[in-house]
Amino acid sequence: MPIQVPTRRSSTKSGPRTLSTAQLRCLLDFTANNPAMQDLHDVAVILTNTGLRAGELVRLRWHDVDFDRHKIAIVPHKSPCHRYVPVGTRTTEVLVARRERHPESEFVLGSSPEKLLTRIKHQLKRVCEEIGLGGVNLRVLRHTFIYRWVASGGNSGALMAICGWKSDYFINLHGEQGFEIAVRDQAQVEESQ
């Protein structure tokens, strides 16, 4: 059973479900060269290229990032099971830059990840309203990854595994072949940015 592409809604009171490629590009361009928005830019790149949940990103530690194999291990907060998420070149560059800026931190989002994410949520709201994308939140960024994956023709089983969805169609990305499929499809998503 194929995954259905989420429908896009234009900005309404509840906001969009996903961002188009042009809207995402506008957000990333607006935040790219402003040092005050560096954290927002980094989080937007990571979420829209990996599909991580905000809570997963807050708990993400540097020892969970495998730079050599281009993958992130997601260890669920209340479960012993974990999954792997492929990381493309652009996302790797963002992660490397964050590591260089915060070498002493145990967490990818710095020494106070919850506090940083709260600030980013407010900043994202203000920035998106300023550029005409009202109603955008961190969940919309994650859904944008999912939409882009499906729209690029990515493997639905790999998407389910990356997102941590339980299903009869769930594939195990611990195996090299399954993970290679996910890496290929994730690269297509990242190139469409």
N, C-alpha and C positions, 0 to 999 in steps of 0.2 A: 504494500500500500504506500504510494508516494506521499511525501509531505506536501501539503498545500502551501503555496506562497501566501504569506500574510497580505491582506489587503492594506493598501495605503489610504490613509485619510488625510485630507488637507488639514492644516492647523485649525482646530476648533477649540471649544472650551476645554476639552480633555487632551488636546494636542495630537500630534501625529503618532502613528504606531511605529513608523520607520522613517528614516531620512532617505531621500533620493541620492544618487551619486553626486549630483550638483549641490544639493544642500549640505551633504557631508563635506564636500570639497570646500564649500564656503566657510563652514565652521572651522575646519582644519587650517585653511589659509588665514582666517582672521586671528587664530590663536598661535600660529606657528612662530612668528618672530617677536612676540611680546614676552619678555622675561616674566612679567607678572602673571601670565597665563600659561606658563610652561607646564605646570602640573595638570591643568585642564587639558591641554593639548596631548600630553602623554597618556592620560587616562582615556581620552576619546580615541586615540590610535589603538591602544591596547584592547579596549572593549569592542570596537568595530572591526578589529582584525582577528579576535580570538573567541568572542562570544562569552567571555567570562561574566559571571554575575558580579555585581558590585561587592557583595559580601565575600566572594572568593578572592577578589582583588585585594580587599582590605587584609585578609589573612595570608596573602601570598608572601612567602619568605624567599630570600635569595637562594637558599639551598634547594628550593623547589624548581628553580629555573636551570635547565640544562642547555647552556649556550652552545656546546659542541654538537648536540643532537637536535637542536632547534625545537625544544619542546618544554612544556610546563607541566609539572605534576600537580594536579588539583586534589588535595586531601580534604574531603568533606568535613565539615565542622562536627557533625554528630554521627559519622559513619566510618567504619574502618576501610571501606572501599575507596579507591582513588582512580582517577582517569588521567589521560595525557591529552594535552592540547598542543597541536603544532603551532610553531611560531615562525613567521616568514621574515624575510630580510628587513623590511621596514620596521616591524615590531621589535626585532632583535636590536636594531640601531637605537630605538627609543629606550629599550631596557638597558643597553650598555651605557648610554648617556646618563640614565638615572643612577646607575651603579657608580659611575664616576663622580656624580654630584653628591651622592650620599654613601660614601664607602663604609662608614661606620654603622650604618643601619642594618638591622636584621630583616626588615620588611622592605618590599619593593616600593611601597608608598611612604617610606621614611620611618622615623622613630615614633610618630603618632599617626598611624594610618587612618584611624576613625576620624580624628580631628581634621586631617587633610581632606578626606572624602566629603565631610560635611561642608567644608569651604568650597570644594569643587562643585558640589551640587548647587550651591547658591550662585557661584560664578557662572556655571553652565546656564542656569535660568536667565541671568542678566544678559549674558552674551547672546544667547539665542533670541531673546526678545529684541535686542539691539539690531540684529541682522535679519529680523523678520521670520524667525523660526520659533514662535512661542509654543510653550507646552512640551519642550524637549527635556527629557530627564535621562538618567543613566540607563534605565530599562529600555528606552527608545534606542540608545546606542547599541545595546546588546541585540535587540530585535533587528536593528539595521544589519548587523553581521549575519543573522539568520536569513534575512531577506536576500542579501547579496549572495550568500552561499547557494540558496535554492535557485535564484535567478541565473547564476552562472552555470547551473547544471551539475552542481556538486553531488556527490554520493550521499543519499539520504541516511544510510546506516552510519556513515562516518559522522555526519552532522549530529545524529542522535547520541553517538558516543561522546563527541566533543562537548555537547551541551549537558551531558549527564542525564539524558532522558531514558527512562526504562520502557522497553518495548519488546515485542516479539522480534522486531527487526534490528534490535541492538547488536552491534558488532563489537568485538573486543579489539581495542586498539593497542593492546599489549603486543600483539603479533606484528612482525615487521611489515608484512604485506598490507594489513589493514591500516597501519600507521602511514605507510607510503601513499596510500590512496588519499588519506586525510591531508597529508602534506601537499600533495599535488592540488587538491581542491582548495585548500587554504591559500595557496600561492595565487590561484586565479582570483580569489576574493580580494586579496591584498593588491593585486595589479589593477583591479577595477576602481581603486580609490583615486 
